[in-house]
Amino acid sequence: MSTSPISAPDELVGHLAARVARRDQPPPPDEHTFTPARVRQRLEDTLAALVPGRNARGRATQAHMCYAFLRQEACTAAQLAAAAGVGRVAGSHAHTGLVRAGLLRFAYEGPRRVFRLTRFGEDWLLAVARNEHPPVAPLP
């Protein structure tokens, strides 16, 4: 007699064990998840809930402004507008919405008004950049 009936259950159990082991492993990370375009798109998507009433162009401007804070800690209004590729008036509307949402705060450093992320803004931006769930906005 052949031994295949005896080894067949062992083989099936081995396949099941391999399938269970693969099930518990996380999928490999998407190498394109952290490209600038994907991060800015996630920023736009999550800004829609934080800053209601903005159109897609306004959210894109705000997303570019938030992305600038990944590179530097503080930005002037002119730097934020330049990062978003808009004029100073449109930049002013955009960063005002981010201040109202609790993501940015400003202080005067000499003659310039400098914007920085709030504590919530830092946590929020880090979570969105990492592709995690952002924290809930604090109540006003």
Secondary structure as GFF3:
##gff-version 3
##sequence-region A 1 140
A	DSSP	alpha_helix	4	23	.	.	.	ID=ss1
A	DSSP	alpha_helix	36	50	.	.	.	ID=ss2
A	DSSP	alpha_helix	56	71	.	.	.	ID=ss3
A	DSSP	beta_strand	74	76	.	.	.	ID=ss4
A	DSSP	alpha_helix	77	84	.	.	.	ID=ss5
A	DSSP	alpha_helix	88	100	.	.	.	ID=ss6
A	DSSP	beta_strand	104	109	.	.	.	ID=ss7
A	DSSP	beta_strand	112	117	.	.	.	ID=ss8
A	DSSP	alpha_helix	119	129	.	.	.	ID=ss9
###
